[in-house]
Every structure is written in structure tokens, then in C-alpha cells.
Amino acid sequence: MTAEQAAMRQAAHENLQRELLRELQLAHWFILNALAIMTPEQKSEWASRNILSGNDSDGITRFHEREAVIAKAIGNAT
């Protein structure tokens, strides 16, 4: 691999990381917005569906896990 190819590969990798971080940030906000307008019953149903599908954790939306990954990615980006 030439130096130019390596630089192009690195740039593509960095672009992909930025895109993934942006998508995760948008998903984070979409989830927070959805929670803001949901009734307690709807939140309970969401939690039940997550449990049934095996996607449950300490919270119904994995807020803390997602927030930690975003913070880590931003910290690594600077």
C-alpha cells in the first residue's frame, strides 16, 4: 500500500467514524424526544417489548450506555 492509499484509507475511516457518531447522536435525540411525548403506559409497553426481544438493560432506552459511547467518541475526536 502506498502512502497515498494509506492516507485515503485513513481519511475514509475517519469520515465513517464521524458519520456513525452523528447518527448515534441523532438517534439519542430522537429517543429523548419520543420519551418526552409518550405516556407512562407507552413507556411500559416499550420496556416490555425490549425484554421480550432480549434487548433489555438497566433502562428501557440504554440512555446511559449511549451517552457514555457518545462522550467517549467526542473525547477521542478532539
Buried (B, 14 or more C-beta within 10 A) or exposed (E): EEEEEEEEEEEEEEEEEEEEBEEEBEEBEEBEEEBEEBEEEEBEEBBEEBEEEEEBEEEBBBBEEBEEBBEEBEEEEE
